[in-house]
Each structure stands twice: as structure tokens, then as C-alpha cells.
Amino acid sequence: MSMFELTKKILRVVNFDSQLFQKELYKAQKWITDAEEIKRFQEWCITEFGAKYPKIIRKAFALS
């Protein structure tokens, strides 16, 4: 399992708690090193959790 897939699995499990979600999101950004995977990860986060945690995701990816 790639780090990208593992990270998706972890975020799906912890998304019930905003602080835990944020912690795991930041940790995931350190694990995923490939630029293409980071872009895919960002898009996936927006699609999956953008409605639930828009501020956390914007801050994590420095989106305006």
C-alpha cells in the first residue's frame, strides 16, 4: 500500500474529530514526497472533506 493510499485510509477513519483530522493531515503532507501525489492528495482532500473541514484544508495546503 502506498503512503497516499494509507493516508486516505487514516483520514477516513479520523475525520470524526477535527483536531485529529488536522494532525493526521499535516503528518500526511510530510510523508507524501512526490509532487504529483501531493497534487492528487490535495484534490482528494478537497473532494472528500472540503465541505466538512474547508478551513483546515485551506490552511494545510495554503489555499486562498
C-alpha positions as CSV (number, residue, x, y, z in Angstrom):
1,M,0.0,0.0,0.0
2,S,1.4,3.4,-1.0
3,M,1.6,6.3,1.5
4,F,-1.1,8.0,-0.5
5,E,-3.5,5.1,0.0
6,L,-2.6,4.6,3.6
7,T,-3.1,8.3,4.3
8,K,-6.5,8.3,2.6
9,K,-7.5,5.3,4.8
10,I,-6.3,7.1,8.0
11,L,-8.1,10.3,7.2
12,R,-11.3,8.5,6.6
13,V,-11.1,6.9,10.0
14,V,-10.2,10.0,12.0
15,N,-12.5,12.5,10.2
16,F,-14.9,12.4,13.2
17,D,-12.6,14.7,15.2
18,S,-11.4,18.0,13.6
19,Q,-8.2,18.2,15.7
20,L,-7.2,14.6,15.0
21,F,-8.0,15.1,11.3
22,Q,-5.8,18.2,11.2
23,K,-2.9,16.4,12.9
24,E,-3.1,13.5,10.5
25,L,-3.4,15.7,7.5
26,Y,-0.2,17.6,8.4
27,K,1.6,14.3,9.1
28,A,0.5,13.0,5.8
29,Q,1.9,16.0,4.0
30,K,5.3,15.1,5.4
31,W,5.0,11.5,4.3
32,I,4.0,12.2,0.7
33,T,7.0,13.5,-1.1
34,D,6.2,13.1,-4.8
35,A,4.9,16.3,-6.3
36,E,2.2,14.6,-8.4
37,E,1.0,12.6,-5.4
38,I,0.8,15.8,-3.3
39,K,-1.4,17.4,-6.0
40,R,-3.7,14.3,-6.2
41,F,-3.8,14.3,-2.4
42,Q,-4.9,17.9,-2.3
43,E,-7.6,17.3,-4.9
44,W,-8.8,14.2,-3.0
45,C,-8.9,16.1,0.3
46,I,-11.0,18.9,-1.2
47,T,-13.4,16.4,-2.8
48,E,-13.7,14.1,0.3
49,F,-13.6,16.6,3.1
50,G,-13.9,20.1,1.6
51,A,-17.4,20.6,2.8
52,K,-16.7,19.3,6.3
53,Y,-13.3,20.9,7.0
54,P,-12.8,23.7,4.5
55,K,-10.6,25.9,6.8
56,I,-8.3,23.1,7.8
57,I,-7.8,22.0,4.2
58,R,-7.2,25.6,3.0
59,K,-4.7,26.2,5.8
60,A,-2.9,22.9,5.2
61,F,-2.5,23.5,1.5
62,A,-2.2,27.3,1.8
63,L,-5.2,27.9,-0.4
64,S,-6.9,31.2,-0.6
